[in-house]
Structure formats: C-alpha cells, structure tokens
Amino acid sequence: MEYRRIVIGDVHGHYDGLMLLLEALAPSSKDRVYFLGDLIDRGPKSAQVLDFVQHSPYQTLLGNHEQLMLEALSGRHPDMRAWQSWLYSGGEATVASYRDTGMMPYKHLDWLRSLPTYIDLGDIWLVHAGVHPAMPINEQSSEQLCWIRKEFHTISKPYFPNKLIITGHTITFTFEGVRPGELVRGQGWLDIDTGAYHPKSGWLTGFDLNYRRVYQVNVFNHQVRIVPFDEVVRQLYPQISRPKTPMSPVVQHQG
C-alpha cells in the first residue's frame, strides 16, 4: 500500500495535543487520516479543532458530542432541553471556545450535518461508538452508531467476519484490567479512546494501521510516546468486557 492509514481517537477539544500528535505521526500528503468523532466538548479549544479538521484533507465521523451540539443549535430558537443536555455533557467548554476565538458556530454546523456515521475501508470499519449486534447495518441510526456501549462490547463473536471495527466513545480504562493509555480489543472490535480529557489519563491516541504503531500525546504534560500495537492493547472477552460504570447517554461523564 502506497499510503498509511491513521485513525485518531476522541480529541475532545484538545487542539494543542492534536497538533503534537500530528507532528509525531507526520502524515504525508498521500497518507489518509481518519477521526472517530467527538472532536469537541470538555477540552478548551473545540472551535479550533473543528476549524482545523474541517479545512484539512482528513476525514471525520459524527460523534455523539457533535450530535448533541447539532441538536442544541438546530433551530432558530434553542431547544432548552437539548441545550442543557449538551452543556452538561461538556458543551460549556465548546461555547467558551467560540467566545474566546470570535468564531461563529454556524460556520461549522452545515459541515457537521454532512458527516458520515461510519466509514468502510474494506478490512477496517470505522464508527464512533459501535454497532448493535442484533440489527442489520442499514437499519442502524446515529442512536446506535454514536451512542451504543454494553450491547456492542459484550458481543460473543465479531459482527463482521472479515472487518475489524475500530471505535472511540468509551474510555478504555473503564474496562476491567485496563490501565490509562492502553487500547482494548474485543470480539471483532478495537477501542482507541484513551480519555484525552480525563484527569486520570490525558492520553490522545493515533493508530498507524500499516505499521501497527500507536502514537500517543498526553495533553496535560505534553509527553509523546510511540509504542508497538501489541505492547499497548489488552484483549478482553465477553464475560469481562463491560465498562465498570455504565452510564446513560445524556448524563455520562465519558465519551
């Protein structure tokens, strides 16, 4: 393959960390970079992250936090319930980033509405949260693809027989036996959301599929590390592959 394929986990407004990560990854003009969604919220520079990715050659998925933002800002008059749900889930930091930069959200909203919920690379299938194991793909909406957790993580066999599903959304250290910064591999899926915004972690992850290397930047202390995939991934099995604290879509404190 003449180009590298690079997948980046949930950025959550950490623009400076993202710039360090891309510097370490050093993608060429031929390489293909994919974001798994949740570019925004919780971190300090969401507006800058959106503006950068929108004007970059990279592709990104719709995450549940982008969906929350769209629901909150969808009409001429804000839906107060959607607005409060977004703010509670980290949207306050995004609002502040627009205020600080003078950017206007409407410049990003049409682009966000156009984002896909999944990208099929043939052998790799990218999605923000996962898939519902009991539903065909063509029947699944953003409710499943951007929000699902337990039903997906506890599947007993791969959803696709010939594709690896790579996701973000659920912070990896919420699984039993997984330390901050480690990746999680289940039955036909790989989770690379290492909790960039979370004070217990701070790691933002990029995965080079071609060379099976994991690139990570800690957004709090700016540490950069590059490790072989096999040294940083933890294999989980259905009976133990549940996050420690299941949370509802609206009030969750992760993903």
C-alpha positions, 0 to 999 in steps of 0.5 A: 500500500502506497499510503498509511492509514491513521485513525485518531481517537476522541480529541475532545477539544484538545487542539494543542495535543492534536497538533503534537500528535500530528507532528509525531505521526507526520502524515504525508500528503498521500497518507489518509487520516481518519477521526472517530468523532467527538472532536469537541466538548470538555477540552478548551479549544473545540472551535479550533479543532473543528476549524482545523479538521474541517479545512484539512484533507482528513476525514471525520465521523459524527460523534455523539458530542457533535450530535448533541451540539447539532441538536442544541443549535438546530433551530432558530430558537434553542431547544432548552432541553437539548441545550442543557443536555449538551452543556452538561455533557461538556458543551460549556467548554465548546461555547467558551471556545467560540467566545474566546476565538470570535468564531461563529458556530454556524460556520461549522454546523452545515459541515457537521450535518454532512458527516458520515456515521461510519466509514468502510475501508474494506478490512477496517470499519470505522464508527464512533461508538459501535454497532448493535449486534442484533440489527442489520447495518442499514437499519442502524441510526446515529442512536446506535452508531454514536451512542451504543456501549454494553450491547456492542462490547459484550458481543460473543463473536465479531459482527463482521467476519472479515472487518475489524471495527475500530471505535472511540466513545468509551474510555478504555480504562473503564474496562476491567484490567485496563490501565490509562493509555492502553487500547482494548480489543474485543470480539471483532472490535478495537477501542482507541479512546484513551480519555484525552480529557480525563484527569486520570489519563490525558492520553490522545491516541493515533493508530498507524494501521500499516505499521501497527504503531500507536502514537500517543500525546498526553495533553496535560504534560505534553509527553509523546510516546510511540509504542508497538500495537501489541505492547499497548492493547489488552484483549478482553472477552465477553464475560469481562468486557463491560465498562465498570460504570455504565452510564446513560447517554445524556448524563455520562461523564465519558465519551 
